[in-house]
Amino acid sequence: ALASGAFADVEGAWERLTPFMLAGDAAGETAVRELAAAHNLGRPLANLYLLRAQQPEAPADAARDWMHAARIYERDLGEPREALEAALRALALDMNNRELLGEVDRMAVTTSSWERLSRVYSKLIEQAHERDTKAELLLRHAEILERGAADPASALECVLKVCKLVPERDDLLKRAETLAIAAGSHGELVVIYEKLAANA
């Protein structure tokens, strides 16, 4: 009601309300969002979130604002690549947040941004200190490459790296076997069979 009824002039209302949102006022943010929804102002709203995200505030708040912008780009503006860029900025502020990583995964699949996603996972794996965390990230990336990108060869590379980290797991060797067959990687297949035989 405040956003659409109290001000007859949309532009004037926007100019008066946006400083409240930028200052972190919750009621002001709600009013700006209502105004944007009522008058198709998705792009200016996304720009406001981008502006607020780049203010020197708490990283958690900035990550939230980047994701607000990402959702507007994706759902309201139909710009999935811009959405991915904003989501990547959010993830950069909280690299251990698996929910944010899930959003980046989903948007990368939507836009077929496989190279960009590979760089994200390379950085995450490099920064991970625990063996189990590295393995989890490699398997997660392998799943996306296999099912999302239909790239069994790249998925196989990830799984083989996990096999080196946890060589005692025959289930991973069997998964590598399946991927090697799908990828036509006969040389790798021989090595996998030898390891399976050695573990038997």
URZI-V219204 format. One line per field, one symbol per residue. psi: psi as a letter, one per 40 degrees, with the letter a starting at -180 (. if undefined). burial: 1 if it has 24 or more other ideal C-beta (glycine too) atoms within 12 Angstrom, else 0. A space follows every 50 residues. Layout:
BEGIN
psi: ???
burial: ???
END
This chain:
BEGIN
psi: ddddddhdhdddddddddddddeehdddddddddddddfffddddddddd dddeigahddddddddddddddddddefgdddddddddddddegeehddd ddddddddddefgdddddddddddddehdiddddddddddddddddddef gddddddddddddddgeehdddddddddddddefgddddddddddddde.
burial: 00100000000011001101100000011011111100001101111111 01100000000111111111111101100101111111111111100001 10111011111011011101100110000000011111111111110110 11111111111110100000011011101100101001100100100000
END
